[in-house]
Amino acid sequence: MASEVKEEKVRGWVEVHDEECKGCGLCVAACPVCGMHLSKRLNGHGYHFGEYQGYGCTGCGVCFYACPEPGAIAVFKN
């Protein structure tokens, strides 16, 4: 019997423009799949910016709509 490997289909992903982010954490709190976190690194303005963890995104866009900074977050769907 061959073991089956179940691959999770990538449904979407998030790009955070770290220099636009003010580190408010609203995207982190709003994400229904816990796919966002605040980076341990600082951007040029001294903020811990939002960061996509690299998996789990459904492309729902809730983080985009929660973000008060225009242009800080872009959401893509497959």
C-alpha positions as CSV (number, residue, x, y, z in Angstrom):
1,M,0.0,0.0,0.0
2,A,1.4,3.4,-1.0
3,S,1.0,6.1,1.6
4,E,-1.0,9.0,0.3
5,V,0.4,12.5,0.8
6,K,-2.4,15.1,1.0
7,E,-1.3,18.4,-0.4
8,E,-3.1,21.5,0.8
9,K,-4.2,23.7,-2.1
10,V,-2.9,27.2,-2.0
11,R,-6.0,29.4,-2.2
12,G,-4.4,32.8,-1.6
13,W,-1.5,34.8,-0.2
14,V,-0.8,38.2,1.3
15,E,2.0,40.7,0.6
16,V,2.6,43.3,3.3
17,H,4.5,46.4,2.3
18,D,6.5,46.7,5.5
19,E,7.5,50.4,5.1
20,E,3.8,51.3,4.8
21,C,2.7,49.3,7.9
22,K,2.4,51.1,11.3
23,G,2.3,47.9,13.3
24,C,-1.2,48.4,14.7
25,G,-2.0,44.6,14.6
26,L,-5.5,44.9,13.2
27,C,-4.6,42.5,10.3
28,V,-3.4,40.0,12.8
29,A,-6.5,40.2,14.9
30,A,-8.8,40.1,11.9
31,C,-7.3,37.1,10.1
32,P,-9.8,34.2,10.5
33,V,-7.1,31.5,9.9
34,C,-4.3,33.1,12.0
35,G,-2.1,33.6,9.0
36,M,-0.7,36.9,10.0
37,H,1.7,38.0,12.8
38,L,3.7,41.0,13.8
39,S,7.3,40.7,12.7
40,K,10.1,40.7,15.3
41,R,12.0,43.0,12.9
42,L,11.4,46.7,12.6
43,N,10.7,48.7,9.5
44,G,12.4,52.0,8.7
45,H,9.9,53.9,10.9
46,G,10.6,51.7,13.9
47,Y,7.4,49.6,13.8
48,H,7.0,45.8,14.0
49,F,5.2,45.4,10.7
50,G,2.5,42.8,9.8
51,E,3.8,39.7,8.2
52,Y,2.1,36.8,6.4
53,Q,3.4,33.5,7.8
54,G,3.5,31.9,4.4
55,Y,0.6,29.4,4.5
56,G,-3.0,29.0,5.4
57,C,-4.3,32.1,3.5
58,T,-7.8,31.7,1.9
59,G,-7.6,35.0,0.1
60,C,-10.6,36.3,1.9
61,G,-9.2,39.9,2.2
62,V,-10.3,40.5,5.8
63,C,-6.8,41.7,6.7
64,F,-6.9,44.1,3.7
65,Y,-10.2,45.6,4.9
66,A,-9.1,45.8,8.5
67,C,-5.9,47.7,7.7
68,P,-6.1,51.5,8.1
69,E,-3.0,52.2,6.0
70,P,-3.8,52.4,2.2
71,G,-1.4,50.3,0.2
72,A,0.1,48.4,3.1
73,I,-1.5,45.0,2.4
74,A,-2.3,43.3,-0.9
75,V,-4.3,40.0,-1.1
76,F,-4.1,37.6,-4.0
77,K,-6.3,34.7,-4.8
78,N,-5.5,31.7,-7.0
